[in-house]
Amino acid sequence: QVQLVESGGGLVQAGGSLRLSCAASGSRFSINAMGWYRQVPGKQRELVAVINSGGSVTNYADSVKGRFTISRDSAKNTVYLQMNSLKPEDTAVYYCNADVFDYVLGYGFGSWGQGTQVTVSS
């Protein structure tokens, strides 16, 4: 019932910037917290940044503090990740996550997007 679609990934040079977007669509749901995670093949998926339902940032990974900014437009069920001063070690597949509440089922669950590739050249 809920689909998350990421966009904005690509190939950039070190020091460059990208803005990722993730839009949730569907019906009979509301979105609470949203976040961005990233994963390198063969390694665990790690938290990048999360933002709560009120738009306040709850956490950033230490590795991205001061460089990445998470924001959201709750009316559009969209979360953004502005990534500045990108480093080669930021290269990963970035996944959008949302805490979804299903009005009909009456419970919340986590939903994942398919991911968008971010590659930072050295």
C-alpha positions in Angstrom: 0.0 0.0 0.0 3.0 2.3 0.4 5.8 2.8 -2.1 8.9 4.8 -1.5 10.8 6.0 -4.5 14.3 7.6 -4.3 15.8 9.9 -6.8 18.7 12.2 -7.2 21.6 9.8 -7.0 24.4 9.9 -9.5 28.1 10.2 -10.1 29.9 13.2 -8.6 33.4 14.3 -8.0 34.7 14.5 -4.4 33.7 17.8 -2.9 30.5 18.0 -5.0 26.9 17.9 -3.9 23.8 15.9 -4.5 20.3 16.1 -3.2 18.4 12.9 -2.8 14.6 12.8 -2.7 12.2 10.2 -1.5 8.5 10.4 -2.1 6.0 8.1 -0.5 2.8 7.2 -2.3 -0.1 5.1 -1.6 -3.3 5.2 0.4 -4.6 4.8 3.9 -1.3 5.6 5.5 0.5 8.3 7.4 4.2 8.8 7.7 5.9 9.4 11.0 9.7 9.4 11.1 11.7 9.1 7.9 15.3 8.5 7.3 18.1 7.7 5.0 20.4 4.7 5.2 23.2 3.6 3.0 24.8 0.3 2.2 27.9 -0.9 0.4 27.7 -4.4 -1.0 28.9 -6.9 1.5 28.5 -4.6 4.4 25.7 -3.7 6.8 23.2 -1.0 6.1 24.0 2.0 8.2 21.9 4.9 9.4 22.8 8.2 7.7 20.1 10.6 9.1 16.6 10.5 10.5 14.0 13.1 11.0 10.9 12.9 13.1 7.3 13.6 12.2 7.6 17.2 13.3 10.5 17.9 11.1 13.2 17.9 13.8 16.4 16.1 13.1 16.8 13.2 15.5 20.1 11.8 14.5 23.0 12.0 12.0 25.8 9.5 11.6 28.9 11.0 12.9 30.6 10.6 9.5 28.1 12.9 7.8 27.5 15.6 10.4 28.1 19.0 9.1 28.0 17.8 5.5 24.5 16.2 5.1 21.2 17.8 5.9 17.9 15.9 6.1 14.6 17.7 5.7 11.1 16.8 4.8 7.9 18.1 3.3 5.3 16.2 5.3 2.5 17.5 3.1 4.1 15.8 0.1 5.3 12.8 2.1 8.8 13.5 0.9 12.1 13.4 2.6 15.3 15.0 1.3 19.0 14.5 1.9 21.2 17.3 0.9 24.7 16.0 0.6 27.6 18.5 0.4 31.3 18.0 0.5 30.9 14.5 -0.7 33.8 12.1 -0.1 34.6 8.8 -1.9 33.7 7.0 1.3 30.1 8.3 0.9 29.8 6.0 -2.1 26.9 3.6 -1.5 23.4 2.8 -2.3 21.2 5.2 -0.4 17.9 3.9 0.9 14.9 5.8 2.1 13.0 4.5 5.1 9.7 5.6 6.5 7.8 4.6 9.6 4.4 4.0 8.1 1.1 3.8 10.0 -1.6 2.0 8.1 -5.0 3.4 9.1 -6.9 0.3 8.1 -4.6 -2.3 9.6 -4.1 -0.2 12.6 -0.4 -0.6 13.1 2.8 0.9 12.0 5.7 -0.7 10.0 8.8 0.3 8.3 8.9 0.7 4.6 12.0 0.8 2.3 12.7 2.3 -1.0 14.6 0.5 -3.7 17.7 2.6 -3.3 19.6 5.1 -5.4 23.2 4.8 -6.2 25.6 7.6 -5.1 29.1 7.3 -6.4 31.8 9.8 -5.5 34.9 9.7 -7.6 38.2 10.1 -5.9 
